[in-house]
């Protein structure tokens, strides 16, 4: 006869995960996109302002045939709704493209703010990464604020 119950194994697993999680000092990563924005020159100020507002890091700006072209690294979570905002600010004349560039740690100010937009982040624990979206808890740890 086994004197261990299913609940005892669940509790032991939970406690083991919590202990390992604390010792691993996990880092929450977010996808960073390489974004290229093209707008007529007269809208360059508005475009640069919008990129900065979205936590973008401008890599370069140049003028090509009457268009301002800006290349920047912007977190994917900040890009939702950008198409609408760009078109509104440029009278429908602005365009952008984006592709994945890298993962980077979420700044503390962003990882602890509560947001309404669903975000996708990668939780890295000692080189093992776990993708998650919209989780509210992670084995008893508050993840609602971090939105991993």
Secondary structure as GFF3:
##gff-version 3
##sequence-region A 1 148
A	DSSP	alpha_helix	6	24	.	.	.	ID=ss1
A	DSSP	beta_strand	27	40	.	.	.	ID=ss2
A	DSSP	three_ten_helix	41	43	.	.	.	ID=ss3
A	DSSP	alpha_helix	44	53	.	.	.	ID=ss4
A	DSSP	beta_strand	57	64	.	.	.	ID=ss5
A	DSSP	beta_strand	67	75	.	.	.	ID=ss6
A	DSSP	three_ten_helix	76	78	.	.	.	ID=ss7
A	DSSP	alpha_helix	82	89	.	.	.	ID=ss8
A	DSSP	beta_strand	95	105	.	.	.	ID=ss9
A	DSSP	alpha_helix	108	111	.	.	.	ID=ss10
A	DSSP	beta_strand	120	125	.	.	.	ID=ss11
A	DSSP	beta_strand	128	133	.	.	.	ID=ss12
A	DSSP	beta_strand	137	138	.	.	.	ID=ss13
A	DSSP	beta_strand	141	142	.	.	.	ID=ss14
###
